[in-house]
Amino acid sequence: MSDRAQQANDYMKEKMFFTPRMFKVTNTIAPEVGERFADFYASVWADGNLPRRIKELIFTAIGVAYMSPRCLVHVVPAIEAGATDGEIFEAVAVGMLAAGFVPGGPGIPYAFEYAAKVLDIAAKYRSGENWEYLPAPKFDQGVF
């Protein structure tokens, strides 16, 4: 990884409390894009009428409700923003329930697995273990 890509990854982690997997690839090609996305993200997720940890928990709950594996990682910035285990549990419980009511939703029994995965990610992250559960993206810069 180039120094410039690493700089963009570090910038994103500072602004977003994590570096999204897709940007670990994008930053190798266009690091400015990742940095501007991080600026946008930070403006939306900044503490306001709702604190950042609640916004991140809402997004995590949406990930559970729609069984979106890439959205579950929002539990990491929620933790960095101060979310407690109790708040995480309640958020994923709401997401699990929503899965039974959203149009075309997966249903509660299926979303339960995603809720459990969020709790697993949170526990691993807090203990310093590797919490990544998706395979690393395969990317060959030689195709361009």
C-alpha positions as CSV (number, residue, x, y, z in Angstrom):
1,M,0.0,0.0,0.0
2,S,1.3,3.4,-0.9
3,D,1.9,6.1,1.8
4,R,-0.8,8.2,0.2
5,A,-3.4,5.4,0.4
6,Q,-2.4,4.8,4.0
7,Q,-2.7,8.5,4.7
8,A,-6.3,8.5,3.3
9,N,-7.2,5.3,5.3
10,D,-5.9,7.0,8.5
11,Y,-7.8,10.2,7.7
12,M,-11.0,8.2,7.3
13,K,-10.5,6.4,10.6
14,E,-10.0,9.7,12.3
15,K,-13.2,11.2,10.8
16,M,-15.4,8.1,10.7
17,F,-14.0,5.9,13.5
18,F,-13.3,3.2,10.9
19,T,-12.2,2.8,7.3
20,P,-14.9,1.1,5.1
21,R,-13.7,-1.9,3.2
22,M,-14.6,-0.4,-0.1
23,F,-12.4,2.6,0.6
24,K,-9.4,0.5,1.5
25,V,-9.5,-0.3,-2.2
26,T,-10.6,3.1,-3.5
27,N,-7.9,4.9,-1.6
28,T,-5.2,3.0,-3.5
29,I,-6.5,4.6,-6.7
30,A,-8.2,7.9,-5.6
31,P,-7.4,8.8,-2.0
32,E,-8.9,12.2,-2.4
33,V,-12.3,10.6,-3.0
34,G,-12.0,8.7,0.3
35,E,-11.0,11.8,2.2
36,R,-13.9,13.9,0.8
37,F,-16.3,11.0,1.6
38,A,-15.0,11.0,5.2
39,D,-15.6,14.8,5.4
40,F,-19.2,14.3,4.2
41,Y,-19.7,11.3,6.6
42,A,-18.4,13.3,9.5
43,S,-20.8,16.2,8.8
44,V,-23.8,13.9,8.7
45,W,-22.8,11.8,11.7
46,A,-21.6,14.6,13.9
47,D,-23.2,15.2,17.2
48,G,-26.3,17.3,16.8
49,N,-29.9,16.8,18.0
50,L,-29.0,13.1,18.0
51,P,-25.6,12.2,19.3
52,R,-23.3,10.3,17.0
53,R,-23.5,7.0,18.9
54,I,-27.3,7.0,18.4
55,K,-27.0,7.7,14.7
56,E,-24.5,4.9,14.3
57,L,-26.8,2.6,16.3
58,I,-29.7,3.5,14.0
59,F,-27.6,2.6,11.0
60,T,-26.6,-0.7,12.7
61,A,-30.3,-1.5,13.4
62,I,-31.1,-0.8,9.7
63,G,-28.3,-3.2,8.7
64,V,-29.9,-5.9,10.9
65,A,-33.5,-5.1,9.6
66,Y,-32.3,-5.5,6.0
67,M,-29.7,-8.1,6.6
68,S,-27.0,-6.0,5.1
69,P,-23.7,-7.5,6.1
70,R,-21.6,-4.4,5.3
71,C,-23.8,-2.2,7.5
72,L,-23.2,-4.2,10.6
73,V,-19.7,-2.7,11.0
74,H,-21.4,0.6,12.1
75,V,-21.3,-1.0,15.6
76,V,-17.6,-0.2,15.6
77,P,-18.0,3.6,15.3
78,A,-21.0,3.4,17.6
79,I,-18.6,1.9,20.2
80,E,-16.0,4.5,19.5
81,A,-18.7,7.2,20.0
82,G,-19.5,5.7,23.4
83,A,-22.3,3.2,22.8
84,T,-22.7,0.7,25.7
85,D,-23.4,-3.0,25.3
86,G,-27.0,-2.3,26.5
87,E,-27.5,0.3,23.9
88,I,-26.2,-2.0,21.2
89,F,-28.4,-4.9,22.3
90,E,-31.5,-2.6,22.3
91,A,-30.7,-1.2,18.9
92,V,-30.2,-4.6,17.2
93,A,-33.4,-5.9,18.9
94,V,-35.3,-3.0,17.3
95,G,-33.6,-3.9,13.9
96,M,-34.6,-7.5,14.4
97,L,-38.2,-6.6,15.0
98,A,-38.2,-4.2,12.1
99,A,-37.1,-7.0,9.8
100,G,-40.6,-8.6,10.3
101,F,-42.4,-5.4,9.2
102,V,-40.3,-3.7,6.5
103,P,-41.7,-4.3,3.0
104,G,-39.8,-7.2,1.6
105,G,-37.9,-7.6,4.8
106,P,-36.2,-10.8,5.7
107,G,-38.3,-11.7,8.7
108,I,-37.4,-11.8,12.4
109,P,-35.9,-15.3,12.5
110,Y,-33.4,-14.4,9.8
111,A,-32.5,-11.0,11.2
112,F,-31.9,-12.6,14.6
113,E,-28.7,-14.0,13.1
114,Y,-27.6,-10.6,12.1
115,A,-28.4,-9.1,15.5
116,A,-26.3,-11.9,17.1
117,K,-23.5,-11.1,14.6
118,V,-23.5,-7.5,15.7
119,L,-23.1,-8.5,19.3
120,D,-20.3,-10.8,18.3
121,I,-18.5,-8.0,16.4
122,A,-18.9,-5.7,19.4
123,A,-17.5,-8.2,21.8
124,K,-14.5,-9.0,19.6
125,Y,-13.8,-5.3,18.9
126,R,-13.9,-4.4,22.6
127,S,-11.5,-7.3,23.4
128,G,-9.1,-6.3,20.7
129,E,-9.7,-9.5,18.7
130,N,-10.0,-9.6,14.9
131,W,-13.7,-8.8,14.3
132,E,-13.7,-8.8,10.5
133,Y,-16.1,-11.4,9.3
134,L,-16.3,-10.8,5.6
135,P,-13.5,-12.0,3.2
136,A,-11.1,-9.3,2.1
137,P,-12.1,-7.8,-1.3
138,K,-10.1,-9.1,-4.2
139,F,-8.6,-6.3,-6.2
140,D,-6.0,-6.3,-8.9
141,Q,-4.7,-2.9,-9.9
142,G,-3.3,-4.5,-13.0
143,V,-6.7,-4.5,-14.7
144,F,-6.6,-0.8,-15.4
